[in-house]
Amino acid sequence: MANETKLPITKKAAEPAFAGEVWRPFESLRKEVDRLFEDFGGDLWGRPFRSLARLEQNVAKQIAAPAVDVTETDKAYEITAELPGMDEKNVEVNLANGGLIIKGKKKEEKEETKMDYYVSERRYGSFERFFGLPDGVDADKIEATFKNGVLKVTLPKTPEAQQPAKKIEVKSS
């Protein structure tokens, strides 16, 4: 019995996780439901509605980020971005700070006039994506094309980067 530890053992009644605080699961649920209703413009108790502008801005930001595919071939890297509803004049591709920057702005205005109503809508948004350039890209030969709402940026590899990898045999010692 050399490993025996003689420490006093005391048993106490279970205490709440935070002293003086009682666990109220429905209280936290109610707060979350209140917050959810406030985010969508009002609450259950008739208090004034908040503006939906914040919600609309969040949705616009999510929509504005383009879907992008990045692929690698033996001779180049390719970045393909889907930009539906945009023209090439609204898209900008720059090379700066060791990376490629793709920017775009979209502005759409629509007016409709009928005998008994008039509707005017404006939608706009912008995005910016940064892609760090890997080693071996020939920056002087980067090309960008735009067709049918799809931007394709080709980043050709230098001749040194196009050489196949050399396999080194692992020997036992």
N, C-alpha and C positions, 0 to 999 in steps of 0.2 A: 504494500500500500504506500509506496513511495510517491506516487503521483496524486495522492489525495489532497484536495484543497479544502480548507476549513474556513469558509466564508459564511457569515450569517445570512440566512435566507429569510426574507420578509415578504409577505404577500399583502398587497394593497388592493382595494377595490378598484375596478376599472374607472378611469377618469376620461372626460372628453378630451379630444385632441388639443383643443385650446381651452385653457383654464377659464372658467366663467362663461363659456360659450356653449350653447346647446345646438346640436346638429338639426338643421331644418331643411330637409331636401326640397320641400315644396316652395319654400321662400326663394331659393336660388332659381328654381324653375320659373316662378312667377316673374322674377327680374329678367330672365332671358326672354320670356314671351313679351314683356313690356318693351324691351330693347328692340326686338324683332319688329313689332308694330310701329315703333318710333322710326325705325329705319325706312319703313315703307310709307311713312307720311302721317301717322296718327296713332292713337291708342284706343283702348276699349272704353275709356271713361269719358269720352267727349272732349278731351283737351284739344287745343288747336293743332291742325296738321302742320308738319314741318315741310319745307320745300323738298321736292324730289330732285333738285338739281344735283345734289351729291350722288344720288343713285345713278342718274343719267351720266355723270362724269365717269363713274366707275365702269359702267357698261361700255362707254365710248373708248376708254383706255384698253379694255379687253379686246374690243373689236379691232382697234387700230393696229395692234401688234400683228405683223404679217406672219403667216406660216412659212417656215424656211426649211429647206433641205440642204445639207452640206454633204457632198460626195467627193471621193478621191478616185482618180484614175491614175494610170502609169505616168501620164504627161501633165496632169493639172488637177487642181481642186476646183470644184464648181459649187457656187451658192445659187440656189434657185428660190426666189421669193414670190409668193402669190400675192398680187396687189389688185384685186378686182375693183373695177370702177375707176382706176387711176390712169392717167396719161403719163407718157415719158417725161413731159415737161414738168410734172409734179414730183418727180423722183430724182434724187441726187445721190451720186456715189463718189465718195472721197477716200483718199489714202492719207492717213495722218496718225501720228503717235503710235507707230508700229502696228497699225491695224486698218481694216476696211470699215468705213462708216456708210451705212445705207440710211438715207432720210427720205421721208415722204410727207406730203400734205394733201389732204383731200378736202375739198369744199364743194358742197352741192346746194343749190338753191332751186326751189320749186314753187311756182305760183299757179294757182288754179282759180279761175273766176267763172262762176255760173250766174244764172239769174238771181238765185236766192242765197248764195254764199260766196265767200272769198277765202281761200286757204293759201297761206304763205309759210313754207317750211325751209329751214336752213340746217344743214348738218355739216360739221367740219371736225377734223381731227388730224393729228400728226403722229408720226412715230420716228424713232431713231434706233438703229441696231448697230452694235459694234462687234466686229469679228477680229480677233487677234490673228496676225499672219504667222503661219508656221515657218520654220527655217526652210530655205530652199525655194521660195517663191520669187519669180522674176517680176519685180514690181513694175518695170518699164513696159511689160507686155500684157498687163491686166486689161481685160475687155468686158464691157457690159452691153447687153442687148435687152430690148423690151418688146414683147409681142403678146397681144391678146391678154393683157393684165398680168403677165408673168415676166419678172426680171431675172435674167440669168447673168451672173458674173463669173467669168473664167479667170482663174489665177494660175497661169502656167508655171510649171516647175523649172528650175534651172537644170542645165544638162547634168550637173553633178548629182542633183536630187533625183534624177530619173534613173540613175544606175541601180541595178538590183542590189539588194542587201547581200553582203558576203557572209556566208555561214561559217562559223568557227567551230571546229570539232572540239568536243569536251572529252578530255582524256582522264583516265583514272590515275591517281598518283601512287 
